[in-house]
């Protein structure tokens, strides 16, 4: 397995984990009782905390990626052979 494939697997895992982590801990303007003006969406989060969520996503994705690489490298789940 080449470096491009390994990187692609990490990116896919990271992106999936990001969508899992993104809604955690959010409070919308409506839930907080804050009136939105100028066409703002009442469902938008008051404090999205994106830096924290990006770091959390990276840690989670790295852990899952290590597990996936161990499974692939040691052949714990047999994968089909594709012609080169």
C-alpha positions as CSV (number, residue, x, y, z in Angstrom):
1,X,0.0,0.0,0.0
2,X,1.5,3.3,-1.1
3,X,1.7,6.6,0.8
4,X,-1.1,8.1,-1.3
5,X,-3.5,5.3,-0.4
6,X,-2.5,5.6,3.3
7,X,-3.1,9.4,3.2
8,X,-6.4,9.0,1.4
9,X,-7.6,6.5,4.1
10,X,-6.7,9.0,6.8
11,X,-8.5,11.9,5.0
12,X,-11.7,9.8,4.6
13,X,-11.6,8.8,8.3
14,X,-10.9,12.4,9.4
15,X,-13.7,13.8,7.3
16,X,-16.2,11.2,8.7
17,X,-15.1,11.9,12.3
18,X,-15.4,15.6,11.7
19,X,-19.1,15.3,10.8
20,X,-19.6,13.2,14.0
21,X,-17.8,15.7,16.2
22,X,-19.2,18.9,14.6
23,X,-22.6,19.0,16.3
24,X,-21.4,18.0,19.8
25,X,-21.8,20.7,22.4
26,X,-23.5,23.3,20.2
27,X,-26.2,25.6,21.5
28,X,-28.2,27.4,18.9
29,X,-29.3,31.1,19.1
30,X,-32.9,29.9,19.7
31,X,-31.9,27.6,22.5
32,X,-29.9,30.4,24.1
33,X,-32.8,32.8,23.8
34,X,-30.8,35.2,21.6
35,X,-32.8,37.1,18.9
36,X,-31.2,36.9,15.5
37,X,-31.2,40.0,13.2
38,X,-30.2,40.7,9.7
39,X,-31.4,37.4,8.4
40,X,-29.3,35.3,10.7
41,X,-30.3,31.7,11.2
42,X,-31.8,30.9,14.7
43,X,-30.3,27.4,14.4
44,X,-26.7,28.6,14.0
45,X,-24.5,27.8,16.9
46,X,-23.6,30.7,19.3
47,X,-20.0,29.4,19.9
48,X,-19.0,26.8,17.3
49,X,-15.6,26.1,19.0
50,X,-14.1,25.0,15.6
51,X,-10.4,24.9,16.8
52,X,-11.3,22.5,19.6
53,X,-13.4,20.4,17.3
54,X,-10.7,20.2,14.7
55,X,-8.2,19.0,17.3
56,X,-10.6,16.5,18.7
57,X,-11.4,15.2,15.2
58,X,-7.7,14.8,14.5
59,X,-7.1,12.8,17.7
60,X,-10.1,10.6,17.0
61,X,-9.2,10.1,13.4
62,X,-5.6,9.3,14.2
63,X,-6.7,6.6,16.7
64,X,-9.1,5.0,14.2
65,X,-6.5,5.3,11.4
66,X,-4.0,3.4,13.5
67,X,-6.5,0.6,14.2
68,X,-7.4,0.4,10.5
69,X,-3.7,0.3,9.5
70,X,-3.1,-2.5,12.0
71,X,-6.0,-4.5,10.6
72,X,-4.8,-4.1,7.1
73,X,-1.1,-4.7,7.7
74,X,-1.6,-7.8,9.8
75,X,-4.4,-9.2,7.6
76,X,-6.9,-9.5,10.4
77,X,-9.7,-8.9,7.9
78,X,-8.9,-10.5,4.5
79,X,-9.2,-8.0,1.6
80,X,-9.6,-9.0,-2.0
81,X,-6.6,-8.8,-4.3
82,X,-7.0,-6.4,-7.1
83,X,-5.0,-6.7,-10.3
84,X,-2.2,-4.2,-10.7
